[in-house]
Amino acid sequence: MRGPGGGAPPGAPETFPAELTDALVGIQRLIRRRLRGGLAGPRLRGAEVELLRLVESRPGIGVSEAAKELHLASNSVSTLVNQLVRDEYLVRETDPADRRAARLRLTGAAEKRLEDWHRRRAELVGGHLARLDGADHDALRAALPALRRLADLLHEDDAEPGTGGNHRPAPVSAPAGAHAAPEGSWTEGTPS
């Protein structure tokens, strides 16, 4: 069976990955765009926001541990830390157990910015969810576990894509508005 234009019909097995990706990326882009409108303070890059959200979920995390969690090089995270310290969003404290290591904590300004973003995101998405009918709402809620498992698979640790190495999934966050581990890319909407 062919869809319009002779291609596979929407939802066909061969088009499903692209359709799912397009829908999730489109939702993410729209959320990010809408939230930028009422932004107070300078715009943050995606990697800066990811680091702030990681520190929010794990206060006192070290730079090398943050680099591993974010799948970035340690020197890249050090650069992000320096910028966020300069912008007064992060505090770098000396680790009492190892004076050479630093522990990261959010400043009050970062906590306020993330809290505002979480609230505004929950209001935005919640308001639009309320406009869906019950069947759509139920379908989206039922899809959450599968989407989280997909995010776990996409966040595999310790191997490059296609290498077939041992993988350990990184944690995926709780639903919108919850203050848990950083969210995977399928729900990422940055307070940038």
PyMOL CGO cylinders between C-alpha atoms (Angstrom):
from pymol import cmd
from pymol.cgo import CYLINDER

trace = [
    CYLINDER, 0.00, 0.00, 0.00, 1.33, 3.40, -0.98, 0.3, 1, 1, 1, 1, 1, 1,
    CYLINDER, 1.33, 3.40, -0.98, 0.62, 6.79, 0.47, 0.3, 1, 1, 1, 1, 1, 1,
    CYLINDER, 0.62, 6.79, 0.47, 0.17, 10.07, -1.40, 0.3, 1, 1, 1, 1, 1, 1,
    CYLINDER, 0.17, 10.07, -1.40, 2.87, 10.58, -4.03, 0.3, 1, 1, 1, 1, 1, 1,
    CYLINDER, 2.87, 10.58, -4.03, 3.64, 6.85, -4.21, 0.3, 1, 1, 1, 1, 1, 1,
    CYLINDER, 3.64, 6.85, -4.21, 5.67, 6.76, -0.97, 0.3, 1, 1, 1, 1, 1, 1,
    CYLINDER, 5.67, 6.76, -0.97, 5.02, 4.69, 2.11, 0.3, 1, 1, 1, 1, 1, 1,
    CYLINDER, 5.02, 4.69, 2.11, 1.86, 5.71, 3.98, 0.3, 1, 1, 1, 1, 1, 1,
    CYLINDER, 1.86, 5.71, 3.98, 2.33, 7.73, 7.20, 0.3, 1, 1, 1, 1, 1, 1,
    CYLINDER, 2.33, 7.73, 7.20, 3.09, 5.42, 10.11, 0.3, 1, 1, 1, 1, 1, 1,
    CYLINDER, 3.09, 5.42, 10.11, 4.54, 2.66, 7.92, 0.3, 1, 1, 1, 1, 1, 1,
    CYLINDER, 4.54, 2.66, 7.92, 7.42, 0.82, 9.62, 0.3, 1, 1, 1, 1, 1, 1,
    CYLINDER, 7.42, 0.82, 9.62, 10.04, 2.39, 7.35, 0.3, 1, 1, 1, 1, 1, 1,
    CYLINDER, 10.04, 2.39, 7.35, 8.80, 5.96, 7.99, 0.3, 1, 1, 1, 1, 1, 1,
    CYLINDER, 8.80, 5.96, 7.99, 8.05, 5.64, 11.70, 0.3, 1, 1, 1, 1, 1, 1,
    CYLINDER, 8.05, 5.64, 11.70, 11.58, 6.55, 12.98, 0.3, 1, 1, 1, 1, 1, 1,
    CYLINDER, 11.58, 6.55, 12.98, 11.63, 9.73, 10.89, 0.3, 1, 1, 1, 1, 1, 1,
    CYLINDER, 11.63, 9.73, 10.89, 8.07, 10.67, 11.83, 0.3, 1, 1, 1, 1, 1, 1,
    CYLINDER, 8.07, 10.67, 11.83, 8.74, 10.14, 15.55, 0.3, 1, 1, 1, 1, 1, 1,
    CYLINDER, 8.74, 10.14, 15.55, 11.99, 12.12, 15.40, 0.3, 1, 1, 1, 1, 1, 1,
    CYLINDER, 11.99, 12.12, 15.40, 10.36, 14.96, 13.48, 0.3, 1, 1, 1, 1, 1, 1,
    CYLINDER, 10.36, 14.96, 13.48, 7.49, 15.17, 15.99, 0.3, 1, 1, 1, 1, 1, 1,
    CYLINDER, 7.49, 15.17, 15.99, 9.77, 15.16, 19.04, 0.3, 1, 1, 1, 1, 1, 1,
    CYLINDER, 9.77, 15.16, 19.04, 12.24, 17.66, 17.58, 0.3, 1, 1, 1, 1, 1, 1,
    CYLINDER, 12.24, 17.66, 17.58, 9.38, 19.89, 16.47, 0.3, 1, 1, 1, 1, 1, 1,
    CYLINDER, 9.38, 19.89, 16.47, 7.84, 19.88, 19.96, 0.3, 1, 1, 1, 1, 1, 1,
    CYLINDER, 7.84, 19.88, 19.96, 11.23, 20.62, 21.52, 0.3, 1, 1, 1, 1, 1, 1,
    CYLINDER, 11.23, 20.62, 21.52, 11.88, 23.50, 19.11, 0.3, 1, 1, 1, 1, 1, 1,
    CYLINDER, 11.88, 23.50, 19.11, 8.45, 25.06, 19.72, 0.3, 1, 1, 1, 1, 1, 1,
    CYLINDER, 8.45, 25.06, 19.72, 8.77, 24.80, 23.50, 0.3, 1, 1, 1, 1, 1, 1,
    CYLINDER, 8.77, 24.80, 23.50, 12.23, 26.36, 23.41, 0.3, 1, 1, 1, 1, 1, 1,
    CYLINDER, 12.23, 26.36, 23.41, 11.05, 29.18, 21.12, 0.3, 1, 1, 1, 1, 1, 1,
    CYLINDER, 11.05, 29.18, 21.12, 8.01, 29.98, 23.27, 0.3, 1, 1, 1, 1, 1, 1,
    CYLINDER, 8.01, 29.98, 23.27, 10.01, 29.96, 26.51, 0.3, 1, 1, 1, 1, 1, 1,
    CYLINDER, 10.01, 29.96, 26.51, 12.70, 32.27, 25.13, 0.3, 1, 1, 1, 1, 1, 1,
    CYLINDER, 12.70, 32.27, 25.13, 10.09, 35.01, 24.77, 0.3, 1, 1, 1, 1, 1, 1,
    CYLINDER, 10.09, 35.01, 24.77, 9.85, 35.80, 28.49, 0.3, 1, 1, 1, 1, 1, 1,
    CYLINDER, 9.85, 35.80, 28.49, 13.50, 35.14, 29.27, 0.3, 1, 1, 1, 1, 1, 1,
    CYLINDER, 13.50, 35.14, 29.27, 15.25, 37.23, 31.89, 0.3, 1, 1, 1, 1, 1, 1,
    CYLINDER, 15.25, 37.23, 31.89, 19.02, 37.37, 31.69, 0.3, 1, 1, 1, 1, 1, 1,
    CYLINDER, 19.02, 37.37, 31.69, 21.49, 36.42, 28.98, 0.3, 1, 1, 1, 1, 1, 1,
    CYLINDER, 21.49, 36.42, 28.98, 20.77, 33.54, 26.66, 0.3, 1, 1, 1, 1, 1, 1,
    CYLINDER, 20.77, 33.54, 26.66, 22.54, 30.29, 27.58, 0.3, 1, 1, 1, 1, 1, 1,
    CYLINDER, 22.54, 30.29, 27.58, 23.86, 27.71, 25.14, 0.3, 1, 1, 1, 1, 1, 1,
    CYLINDER, 23.86, 27.71, 25.14, 22.44, 24.18, 25.25, 0.3, 1, 1, 1, 1, 1, 1,
    CYLINDER, 22.44, 24.18, 25.25, 25.58, 22.67, 26.81, 0.3, 1, 1, 1, 1, 1, 1,
    CYLINDER, 25.58, 22.67, 26.81, 25.58, 25.33, 29.54, 0.3, 1, 1, 1, 1, 1, 1,
    CYLINDER, 25.58, 25.33, 29.54, 21.97, 24.54, 30.37, 0.3, 1, 1, 1, 1, 1, 1,
    CYLINDER, 21.97, 24.54, 30.37, 22.67, 20.80, 30.40, 0.3, 1, 1, 1, 1, 1, 1,
    CYLINDER, 22.67, 20.80, 30.40, 25.50, 21.36, 32.87, 0.3, 1, 1, 1, 1, 1, 1,
    CYLINDER, 25.50, 21.36, 32.87, 23.34, 23.58, 35.10, 0.3, 1, 1, 1, 1, 1, 1,
    CYLINDER, 23.34, 23.58, 35.10, 20.56, 20.99, 35.09, 0.3, 1, 1, 1, 1, 1, 1,
    CYLINDER, 20.56, 20.99, 35.09, 23.04, 18.25, 35.95, 0.3, 1, 1, 1, 1, 1, 1,
    CYLINDER, 23.04, 18.25, 35.95, 24.40, 20.28, 38.88, 0.3, 1, 1, 1, 1, 1, 1,
    CYLINDER, 24.40, 20.28, 38.88, 20.81, 20.99, 39.93, 0.3, 1, 1, 1, 1, 1, 1,
    CYLINDER, 20.81, 20.99, 39.93, 20.11, 17.26, 40.12, 0.3, 1, 1, 1, 1, 1, 1,
    CYLINDER, 20.11, 17.26, 40.12, 23.50, 16.36, 41.63, 0.3, 1, 1, 1, 1, 1, 1,
    CYLINDER, 23.50, 16.36, 41.63, 24.86, 19.24, 43.73, 0.3, 1, 1, 1, 1, 1, 1,
    CYLINDER, 24.86, 19.24, 43.73, 28.57, 18.86, 44.39, 0.3, 1, 1, 1, 1, 1, 1,
    CYLINDER, 28.57, 18.86, 44.39, 29.29, 16.85, 41.25, 0.3, 1, 1, 1, 1, 1, 1,
    CYLINDER, 29.29, 16.85, 41.25, 32.88, 17.07, 40.04, 0.3, 1, 1, 1, 1, 1, 1,
    CYLINDER, 32.88, 17.07, 40.04, 34.01, 18.34, 36.65, 0.3, 1, 1, 1, 1, 1, 1,
    CYLINDER, 34.01, 18.34, 36.65, 35.26, 14.96, 35.37, 0.3, 1, 1, 1, 1, 1, 1,
    CYLINDER, 35.26, 14.96, 35.37, 32.10, 13.20, 36.55, 0.3, 1, 1, 1, 1, 1, 1,
    CYLINDER, 32.10, 13.20, 36.55, 29.99, 15.90, 34.87, 0.3, 1, 1, 1, 1, 1, 1,
    CYLINDER, 29.99, 15.90, 34.87, 31.98, 15.44, 31.66, 0.3, 1, 1, 1, 1, 1, 1,
    CYLINDER, 31.98, 15.44, 31.66, 31.27, 11.71, 31.72, 0.3, 1, 1, 1, 1, 1, 1,
    CYLINDER, 31.27, 11.71, 31.72, 27.55, 12.21, 32.39, 0.3, 1, 1, 1, 1, 1, 1,
    CYLINDER, 27.55, 12.21, 32.39, 27.26, 14.78, 29.59, 0.3, 1, 1, 1, 1, 1, 1,
    CYLINDER, 27.26, 14.78, 29.59, 29.43, 12.76, 27.17, 0.3, 1, 1, 1, 1, 1, 1,
    CYLINDER, 29.43, 12.76, 27.17, 31.79, 15.70, 26.73, 0.3, 1, 1, 1, 1, 1, 1,
    CYLINDER, 31.79, 15.70, 26.73, 35.55, 16.09, 27.05, 0.3, 1, 1, 1, 1, 1, 1,
    CYLINDER, 35.55, 16.09, 27.05, 36.74, 17.27, 30.48, 0.3, 1, 1, 1, 1, 1, 1,
    CYLINDER, 36.74, 17.27, 30.48, 38.37, 20.36, 28.97, 0.3, 1, 1, 1, 1, 1, 1,
    CYLINDER, 38.37, 20.36, 28.97, 35.05, 21.28, 27.30, 0.3, 1, 1, 1, 1, 1, 1,
    CYLINDER, 35.05, 21.28, 27.30, 33.24, 21.02, 30.63, 0.3, 1, 1, 1, 1, 1, 1,
    CYLINDER, 33.24, 21.02, 30.63, 36.00, 23.04, 32.31, 0.3, 1, 1, 1, 1, 1, 1,
    CYLINDER, 36.00, 23.04, 32.31, 35.42, 25.77, 29.72, 0.3, 1, 1, 1, 1, 1, 1,
    CYLINDER, 35.42, 25.77, 29.72, 31.66, 25.68, 30.41, 0.3, 1, 1, 1, 1, 1, 1,
    CYLINDER, 31.66, 25.68, 30.41, 32.30, 25.80, 34.17, 0.3, 1, 1, 1, 1, 1, 1,
    CYLINDER, 32.30, 25.80, 34.17, 34.60, 28.82, 33.78, 0.3, 1, 1, 1, 1, 1, 1,
    CYLINDER, 34.60, 28.82, 33.78, 31.97, 30.67, 31.75, 0.3, 1, 1, 1, 1, 1, 1,
    CYLINDER, 31.97, 30.67, 31.75, 29.15, 29.82, 34.18, 0.3, 1, 1, 1, 1, 1, 1,
    CYLINDER, 29.15, 29.82, 34.18, 31.30, 30.82, 37.17, 0.3, 1, 1, 1, 1, 1, 1,
    CYLINDER, 31.30, 30.82, 37.17, 32.09, 34.13, 35.41, 0.3, 1, 1, 1, 1, 1, 1,
    CYLINDER, 32.09, 34.13, 35.41, 28.35, 34.64, 34.73, 0.3, 1, 1, 1, 1, 1, 1,
    CYLINDER, 28.35, 34.64, 34.73, 27.62, 33.86, 38.40, 0.3, 1, 1, 1, 1, 1, 1,
    CYLINDER, 27.62, 33.86, 38.40, 25.52, 30.75, 37.71, 0.3, 1, 1, 1, 1, 1, 1,
    CYLINDER, 25.52, 30.75, 37.71, 27.97, 28.23, 39.21, 0.3, 1, 1, 1, 1, 1, 1,
    CYLINDER, 27.97, 28.23, 39.21, 30.19, 28.13, 42.27, 0.3, 1, 1, 1, 1, 1, 1,
    CYLINDER, 30.19, 28.13, 42.27, 33.33, 26.00, 42.13, 0.3, 1, 1, 1, 1, 1, 1,
    CYLINDER, 33.33, 26.00, 42.13, 34.30, 24.69, 45.58, 0.3, 1, 1, 1, 1, 1, 1,
    CYLINDER, 34.30, 24.69, 45.58, 37.42, 22.76, 46.51, 0.3, 1, 1, 1, 1, 1, 1,
    CYLINDER, 37.42, 22.76, 46.51, 36.73, 19.12, 47.28, 0.3, 1, 1, 1, 1, 1, 1,
    CYLINDER, 36.73, 19.12, 47.28, 37.72, 18.55, 50.93, 0.3, 1, 1, 1, 1, 1, 1,
    CYLINDER, 37.72, 18.55, 50.93, 38.74, 14.96, 50.13, 0.3, 1, 1, 1, 1, 1, 1,
    CYLINDER, 38.74, 14.96, 50.13, 40.97, 15.98, 47.19, 0.3, 1, 1, 1, 1, 1, 1,
    CYLINDER, 40.97, 15.98, 47.19, 42.21, 19.57, 47.17, 0.3, 1, 1, 1, 1, 1, 1,
    CYLINDER, 42.21, 19.57, 47.17, 42.99, 19.29, 43.43, 0.3, 1, 1, 1, 1, 1, 1,
    CYLINDER, 42.99, 19.29, 43.43, 39.36, 18.54, 42.54, 0.3, 1, 1, 1, 1, 1, 1,
    CYLINDER, 39.36, 18.54, 42.54, 36.43, 20.95, 42.36, 0.3, 1, 1, 1, 1, 1, 1,
    CYLINDER, 36.43, 20.95, 42.36, 32.81, 20.43, 43.33, 0.3, 1, 1, 1, 1, 1, 1,
    CYLINDER, 32.81, 20.43, 43.33, 30.08, 22.37, 41.52, 0.3, 1, 1, 1, 1, 1, 1,
    CYLINDER, 30.08, 22.37, 41.52, 27.04, 24.08, 43.02, 0.3, 1, 1, 1, 1, 1, 1,
    CYLINDER, 27.04, 24.08, 43.02, 24.37, 26.36, 41.59, 0.3, 1, 1, 1, 1, 1, 1,
    CYLINDER, 24.37, 26.36, 41.59, 24.20, 29.98, 42.64, 0.3, 1, 1, 1, 1, 1, 1,
    CYLINDER, 24.20, 29.98, 42.64, 20.94, 31.55, 43.72, 0.3, 1, 1, 1, 1, 1, 1,
    CYLINDER, 20.94, 31.55, 43.72, 20.66, 33.20, 40.30, 0.3, 1, 1, 1, 1, 1, 1,
    CYLINDER, 20.66, 33.20, 40.30, 20.93, 29.82, 38.55, 0.3, 1, 1, 1, 1, 1, 1,
    CYLINDER, 20.93, 29.82, 38.55, 18.41, 28.22, 40.91, 0.3, 1, 1, 1, 1, 1, 1,
    CYLINDER, 18.41, 28.22, 40.91, 15.97, 31.06, 40.27, 0.3, 1, 1, 1, 1, 1, 1,
    CYLINDER, 15.97, 31.06, 40.27, 16.44, 30.85, 36.51, 0.3, 1, 1, 1, 1, 1, 1,
    CYLINDER, 16.44, 30.85, 36.51, 15.95, 27.08, 36.41, 0.3, 1, 1, 1, 1, 1, 1,
    CYLINDER, 15.95, 27.08, 36.41, 12.96, 27.26, 38.75, 0.3, 1, 1, 1, 1, 1, 1,
    CYLINDER, 12.96, 27.26, 38.75, 11.35, 29.92, 36.55, 0.3, 1, 1, 1, 1, 1, 1,
    CYLINDER, 11.35, 29.92, 36.55, 12.04, 27.84, 33.45, 0.3, 1, 1, 1, 1, 1, 1,
    CYLINDER, 12.04, 27.84, 33.45, 10.58, 24.65, 35.02, 0.3, 1, 1, 1, 1, 1, 1,
    CYLINDER, 10.58, 24.65, 35.02, 7.44, 26.59, 36.04, 0.3, 1, 1, 1, 1, 1, 1,
    CYLINDER, 7.44, 26.59, 36.04, 6.99, 28.29, 32.67, 0.3, 1, 1, 1, 1, 1, 1,
    CYLINDER, 6.99, 28.29, 32.67, 7.57, 25.03, 30.78, 0.3, 1, 1, 1, 1, 1, 1,
    CYLINDER, 7.57, 25.03, 30.78, 5.02, 23.16, 32.94, 0.3, 1, 1, 1, 1, 1, 1,
    CYLINDER, 5.02, 23.16, 32.94, 2.47, 25.95, 32.38, 0.3, 1, 1, 1, 1, 1, 1,
    CYLINDER, 2.47, 25.95, 32.38, 3.07, 26.05, 28.63, 0.3, 1, 1, 1, 1, 1, 1,
    CYLINDER, 3.07, 26.05, 28.63, 2.90, 22.30, 28.06, 0.3, 1, 1, 1, 1, 1, 1,
    CYLINDER, 2.90, 22.30, 28.06, 0.17, 21.75, 30.65, 0.3, 1, 1, 1, 1, 1, 1,
    CYLINDER, 0.17, 21.75, 30.65, -2.02, 24.38, 29.05, 0.3, 1, 1, 1, 1, 1, 1,
    CYLINDER, -2.02, 24.38, 29.05, -1.71, 22.77, 25.64, 0.3, 1, 1, 1, 1, 1, 1,
    CYLINDER, -1.71, 22.77, 25.64, -2.19, 19.25, 27.00, 0.3, 1, 1, 1, 1, 1, 1,
    CYLINDER, -2.19, 19.25, 27.00, -5.46, 20.42, 28.56, 0.3, 1, 1, 1, 1, 1, 1,
    CYLINDER, -5.46, 20.42, 28.56, -6.70, 21.32, 25.07, 0.3, 1, 1, 1, 1, 1, 1,
    CYLINDER, -6.70, 21.32, 25.07, -6.31, 17.74, 23.83, 0.3, 1, 1, 1, 1, 1, 1,
    CYLINDER, -6.31, 17.74, 23.83, -9.16, 15.28, 24.09, 0.3, 1, 1, 1, 1, 1, 1,
    CYLINDER, -9.16, 15.28, 24.09, -9.05, 12.45, 26.63, 0.3, 1, 1, 1, 1, 1, 1,
    CYLINDER, -9.05, 12.45, 26.63, -7.93, 9.82, 24.13, 0.3, 1, 1, 1, 1, 1, 1,
    CYLINDER, -7.93, 9.82, 24.13, -4.93, 11.90, 23.01, 0.3, 1, 1, 1, 1, 1, 1,
    CYLINDER, -4.93, 11.90, 23.01, -4.03, 12.71, 26.61, 0.3, 1, 1, 1, 1, 1, 1,
    CYLINDER, -4.03, 12.71, 26.61, -4.20, 9.01, 27.55, 0.3, 1, 1, 1, 1, 1, 1,
    CYLINDER, -4.20, 9.01, 27.55, -2.14, 8.00, 24.50, 0.3, 1, 1, 1, 1, 1, 1,
    CYLINDER, -2.14, 8.00, 24.50, 0.61, 10.48, 25.37, 0.3, 1, 1, 1, 1, 1, 1,
    CYLINDER, 0.61, 10.48, 25.37, 0.69, 9.32, 29.01, 0.3, 1, 1, 1, 1, 1, 1,
    CYLINDER, 0.69, 9.32, 29.01, 0.84, 5.67, 27.89, 0.3, 1, 1, 1, 1, 1, 1,
    CYLINDER, 0.84, 5.67, 27.89, 3.75, 6.47, 25.52, 0.3, 1, 1, 1, 1, 1, 1,
    CYLINDER, 3.75, 6.47, 25.52, 5.96, 7.96, 28.30, 0.3, 1, 1, 1, 1, 1, 1,
    CYLINDER, 5.96, 7.96, 28.30, 7.54, 4.66, 29.47, 0.3, 1, 1, 1, 1, 1, 1,
    CYLINDER, 7.54, 4.66, 29.47, 8.45, 3.69, 25.90, 0.3, 1, 1, 1, 1, 1, 1,
    CYLINDER, 8.45, 3.69, 25.90, 9.86, 7.17, 25.21, 0.3, 1, 1, 1, 1, 1, 1,
    CYLINDER, 9.86, 7.17, 25.21, 11.97, 6.97, 28.37, 0.3, 1, 1, 1, 1, 1, 1,
    CYLINDER, 11.97, 6.97, 28.37, 13.31, 3.55, 27.34, 0.3, 1, 1, 1, 1, 1, 1,
    CYLINDER, 13.31, 3.55, 27.34, 14.15, 4.95, 23.90, 0.3, 1, 1, 1, 1, 1, 1,
    CYLINDER, 14.15, 4.95, 23.90, 15.96, 7.86, 25.57, 0.3, 1, 1, 1, 1, 1, 1,
    CYLINDER, 15.96, 7.86, 25.57, 17.91, 5.38, 27.72, 0.3, 1, 1, 1, 1, 1, 1,
    CYLINDER, 17.91, 5.38, 27.72, 19.02, 3.53, 24.60, 0.3, 1, 1, 1, 1, 1, 1,
    CYLINDER, 19.02, 3.53, 24.60, 20.03, 6.78, 22.90, 0.3, 1, 1, 1, 1, 1, 1,
    CYLINDER, 20.03, 6.78, 22.90, 22.12, 7.78, 25.94, 0.3, 1, 1, 1, 1, 1, 1,
    CYLINDER, 22.12, 7.78, 25.94, 24.34, 4.73, 25.94, 0.3, 1, 1, 1, 1, 1, 1,
    CYLINDER, 24.34, 4.73, 25.94, 27.60, 5.19, 27.83, 0.3, 1, 1, 1, 1, 1, 1,
    CYLINDER, 27.60, 5.19, 27.83, 31.15, 4.21, 27.02, 0.3, 1, 1, 1, 1, 1, 1,
    CYLINDER, 31.15, 4.21, 27.02, 30.87, 3.49, 23.31, 0.3, 1, 1, 1, 1, 1, 1,
    CYLINDER, 30.87, 3.49, 23.31, 30.63, 5.35, 20.04, 0.3, 1, 1, 1, 1, 1, 1,
    CYLINDER, 30.63, 5.35, 20.04, 27.56, 4.68, 17.91, 0.3, 1, 1, 1, 1, 1, 1,
    CYLINDER, 27.56, 4.68, 17.91, 27.95, 1.53, 15.87, 0.3, 1, 1, 1, 1, 1, 1,
    CYLINDER, 27.95, 1.53, 15.87, 30.91, 0.10, 17.81, 0.3, 1, 1, 1, 1, 1, 1,
    CYLINDER, 30.91, 0.10, 17.81, 28.89, -2.60, 19.53, 0.3, 1, 1, 1, 1, 1, 1,
    CYLINDER, 28.89, -2.60, 19.53, 30.68, -2.04, 22.84, 0.3, 1, 1, 1, 1, 1, 1,
    CYLINDER, 30.68, -2.04, 22.84, 29.24, -2.51, 26.29, 0.3, 1, 1, 1, 1, 1, 1,
    CYLINDER, 29.24, -2.51, 26.29, 26.62, 0.10, 26.99, 0.3, 1, 1, 1, 1, 1, 1,
    CYLINDER, 26.62, 0.10, 26.99, 25.18, 1.37, 30.23, 0.3, 1, 1, 1, 1, 1, 1,
    CYLINDER, 25.18, 1.37, 30.23, 22.17, 3.65, 29.84, 0.3, 1, 1, 1, 1, 1, 1,
    CYLINDER, 22.17, 3.65, 29.84, 22.30, 7.02, 31.56, 0.3, 1, 1, 1, 1, 1, 1,
    CYLINDER, 22.30, 7.02, 31.56, 19.36, 7.97, 33.75, 0.3, 1, 1, 1, 1, 1, 1,
    CYLINDER, 19.36, 7.97, 33.75, 16.45, 9.73, 32.13, 0.3, 1, 1, 1, 1, 1, 1,
    CYLINDER, 16.45, 9.73, 32.13, 14.50, 12.37, 33.93, 0.3, 1, 1, 1, 1, 1, 1,
    CYLINDER, 14.50, 12.37, 33.93, 11.08, 12.49, 35.40, 0.3, 1, 1, 1, 1, 1, 1,
    CYLINDER, 11.08, 12.49, 35.40, 8.18, 14.19, 33.61, 0.3, 1, 1, 1, 1, 1, 1,
    CYLINDER, 8.18, 14.19, 33.61, 8.11, 17.91, 32.83, 0.3, 1, 1, 1, 1, 1, 1,
    CYLINDER, 8.11, 17.91, 32.83, 8.34, 20.12, 35.87, 0.3, 1, 1, 1, 1, 1, 1,
    CYLINDER, 8.34, 20.12, 35.87, 9.98, 17.49, 38.06, 0.3, 1, 1, 1, 1, 1, 1,
    CYLINDER, 9.98, 17.49, 38.06, 13.43, 18.27, 39.42, 0.3, 1, 1, 1, 1, 1, 1,
    CYLINDER, 13.43, 18.27, 39.42, 15.26, 15.05, 38.65, 0.3, 1, 1, 1, 1, 1, 1,
    CYLINDER, 15.26, 15.05, 38.65, 18.22, 14.01, 36.53, 0.3, 1, 1, 1, 1, 1, 1,
    CYLINDER, 18.22, 14.01, 36.53, 18.85, 15.99, 33.34, 0.3, 1, 1, 1, 1, 1, 1,
    CYLINDER, 18.85, 15.99, 33.34, 16.44, 15.13, 30.63, 0.3, 1, 1, 1, 1, 1, 1,
    CYLINDER, 16.44, 15.13, 30.63, 17.29, 13.27, 27.50, 0.3, 1, 1, 1, 1, 1, 1,
    CYLINDER, 17.29, 13.27, 27.50, 17.16, 15.00, 24.16, 0.3, 1, 1, 1, 1, 1, 1,
    CYLINDER, 17.16, 15.00, 24.16, 13.58, 13.96, 23.46, 0.3, 1, 1, 1, 1, 1, 1,
    CYLINDER, 13.58, 13.96, 23.46, 12.31, 16.27, 26.17, 0.3, 1, 1, 1, 1, 1, 1,
    CYLINDER, 12.31, 16.27, 26.17, 15.03, 18.83, 26.24, 0.3, 1, 1, 1, 1, 1, 1,
    CYLINDER, 15.03, 18.83, 26.24, 13.79, 22.40, 26.04, 0.3, 1, 1, 1, 1, 1, 1,
    CYLINDER, 13.79, 22.40, 26.04, 16.46, 24.73, 27.24, 0.3, 1, 1, 1, 1, 1, 1,
    CYLINDER, 16.46, 24.73, 27.24, 16.03, 27.89, 29.30, 0.3, 1, 1, 1, 1, 1, 1,
    CYLINDER, 16.03, 27.89, 29.30, 18.38, 29.59, 26.87, 0.3, 1, 1, 1, 1, 1, 1,
]
cmd.load_cgo(trace, "trace")
